[in-house]
Amino acid sequence: MWLPPHRRLDAAYTPLLPWQVRERRFKLVGLGRRGLEPDHVYAFLDRVAVDLAAVYAALAASRREAASAKDALRRQRSDHADHGPEA
């Protein structure tokens, strides 16, 4: 499937972080020209940043939980190996 360059997820892709969204600023349009209302754009970006922060927090919690489960499994296997098979 073809994706435009800004949508491709390759090795050079760096995901946006919440602070990058919050600090993003857009060029203002000149008087008498059409453009986006800056306050609306920044309000939307703030909402995106809040959502990204929640996703990153959930991802970190999930990674901690997975690491804890892996450690517990390793300990269980090690204990089983140390005591030998029980009959």
For each residue, the residues with C-beta under 8 A, 3 or more apart:
1:
2:
3: 7 8
4: 7 8
5: 8
6:
7: 3 4
8: 3 4 5 13
9: 13
10: 13
11:
12:
13: 8 9 10
14:
15:
16: 20 21 52
17: 20 21 52 56
18: 21 22 49 50 52 53 56
19: 22 23 49
20: 16 17 23 24
21: 16 17 18 24 45 46 48 49 52
22: 18 19 45 46 49
23: 19 20
24: 20 21 45
25:
26: 36 38 41
27:
28: 35 38
29: 33 34 35 36
30: 33
31:
32:
33: 29 30
34: 29
35: 28 29
36: 26 29 40 41
37: 40 41
38: 26 28 41 42
39: 42 43
40: 36 37 43 44
41: 26 36 37 38 44 45
42: 38 39 45 46
43: 39 40 46 47
44: 40 41 47 48
45: 21 22 24 41 42 48 49
46: 21 22 42 43 49 50
47: 43 44 50 51
48: 21 44 45 51 52
49: 18 19 21 22 45 46 52 53
50: 18 46 47 53 54
51: 47 48 54 55
52: 16 17 18 21 48 49 55 56
53: 18 49 50 56 57
54: 50 51 57 58
55: 51 52 58 59
56: 17 18 52 53 59 60
57: 53 54 60 61
58: 54 55 61 62
59: 55 56 62 63
60: 56 57 63 64
61: 57 58 64 65
62: 58 59 65 66
63: 59 60 66 67
64: 60 61 67 68
65: 61 62 68 69
66: 62 63 69 70
67: 63 64 70 71
68: 64 65 71 72
69: 65 66 72 73
70: 66 67 73 74
71: 67 68 74 75
72: 68 69 75 76
73: 69 70 76 77
74: 70 71 77 78
75: 71 72 78 79
76: 72 73 79 80
77: 73 74 80 81
78: 74 75 81 82
79: 75 76 82 83
80: 76 77 83 85
81: 77 78 84
82: 78 79
83: 79 80 86
84: 81
85: 80
86: 83
87:
